[in-house]
Amino acid sequence: MPPKNKKTNPSKPSRTSTTTSKEKKSNAHSPSTTLELRLDSVAFGGKGVARLDGKVYFVEGGIEGDLAAVEVTDVNERYGEARVVHLIEPSTHRGVSPCPVSEQCGGCQWQGVPYPQQMLWKKQFVETAIRRIAKLGETLTVESSPSPVANAYRNRVLLRGRIFPDGELKVGYFQRASREFVPISTCAIAVDRINEFIKRLQNISFKDVQAARPSPLLVRFKIELQDLPGKKSSEPHILMSIFDTDDKSFSAESIRTRLGQLPGVAWCGGPTDLPRAPFFEFETDLGVKFHTSPGMFQQVNILHNHTVRRLVKSTVDALSPKRILDLFCGSGNLSLPLADGVRVIDGLEFSKKAIAAAKYNVEQGGIKKAQFFAGDTEKFLWDASKQKSHYDLIIADPPRDGMYKSLEPILSLMPEHILYVSCDPTTLARDLAVLCKQHYTVKRFVALDFFPNTYHVESFVVLERIKS
Ligand SMILES: C[S@@+](CC[C@H](N)C(=O)[O-])C[C@H]1O[C@@H](n2cnc3c(N)ncnc32)[C@H](O)[C@@H]1O
């Protein structure tokens, strides 16, 4: 039997406290108190969950099965927040992490946890949300679509750069729940070519620049690296954006000049260059040549993005819609492979740059009957509704907020099918509660994993209009 959760003396975390009066009991649940907790599950957001005296604690740095000394960081009537101070008995789910800094770095919560276990937790997050929020869980089967690889999957990383007073350049991430810099020499979830480039960065010195300054100080900046998977390693294949430094006397321009000359760099620029950056060939998939531009949204798990494109395509091919609307379409990632010269495809997206890329993809590929518009989803839908436009199928891939405000106009357009791609199970469940109240039924539900070793989970949902 696992030991019961208990309050402890902060200075001696593993001993049971003898406090019993009401006042002392409430003090035991105050910020800065140290408790000894057995975590019984994990929550969406990546924290471990434990219960004590009827209160639920969300524990930063903990996972299901850990027995941990935790510090309470915040508490209210219903629940508390805490962070692991040390593990008394680590969970049996904890294995060897392939990343030397995974305990400090804020990027991956679950490095070292076997991937099938991570996938089980992700599926549970989705099932819990649709049961509790959408009230749909009882009869619904949730399929799992794991990422083809659990590490080396990200083709884009946003790093913190530091140039030390002695001229040494380091890159890294922020520490978990803080802004402390954690230097890295490699990132387990980044593709090999990003890691090879990070090694190249580490051989660069700014000794001369720092030495020429009257009083050399630490220089901080952000640096984004994106790999172009369709390019050979012998070709320029890295897009690098270097953002302004926190030190006006050490310009980002001087950093760009030096790093932009490294082998493999296809483009190097700063924030003011991004709007004018050209399109680069990204990859060819399902017969479509996709292009990108630095700073533009692009799915980062290339292999799993192929899986999702195929899920969308096979579903659409089976349903044979004549008119498709792709909402939150980016550069046409999901809908361009659906163009067969007969179906009509309209795509809608906020970002003018992404729409320009979608149009460039259409033009370069000679794609017929696909048009893309820059604008706001809600406004576009209300206009379409007023004009009595008809779409047989709507694809919607909204950001985390979901598409609550767009549901009313969607319900007035009433397409036969909706393919909802979501990156947040809670907002998805909220939206499904509305869609499935009267008009739609869920025909298929797949939990997709674009981000192994983190708590994130996506969903692909096929909704069918209920025939009246
Ligand atoms: C999760 S991304 C999906 C992009 C695309 N479907 C893909 O697979 O690459 C969400 C997109 O929605 C766009 N977006 C966010 N709010 C929007 C709005 N109110 N109207 C139109 N597009 C919006 C963002 O610019 C972003 O490109």
The ligand as an ORCA input file, in Angstrom:
! r2SCAN-3c Opt
* xyz 0 1
  C      -3.119     25.969    -35.324
  S      -2.743     27.078    -36.630
  C      -3.255     26.088    -37.988
  C      -2.678     26.445    -39.324
  C      -2.873     25.463    -40.466
  N      -4.162     24.825    -40.471
  C      -1.767     24.426    -40.494
  O      -2.048     23.231    -40.323
  O      -0.608     24.795    -40.719
  C      -4.011     28.269    -36.416
  C      -3.996     29.392    -37.446
  O      -5.141     30.223    -37.181
  C      -4.813     31.565    -37.511
  N      -5.809     32.411    -36.804
  C      -5.877     32.688    -35.487
  N      -6.962     33.432    -35.202
  C      -7.608     33.634    -36.371
  C      -8.813     34.298    -36.729
  N      -9.540     34.917    -35.803
  N      -9.187     34.285    -38.017
  C      -8.433     33.663    -38.952
  N      -7.292     32.985    -38.673
  C      -6.886     32.980    -37.401
  C      -3.364     31.699    -37.066
  O      -2.736     32.759    -37.779
  C      -2.802     30.313    -37.409
  O      -2.212     30.311    -38.700
*
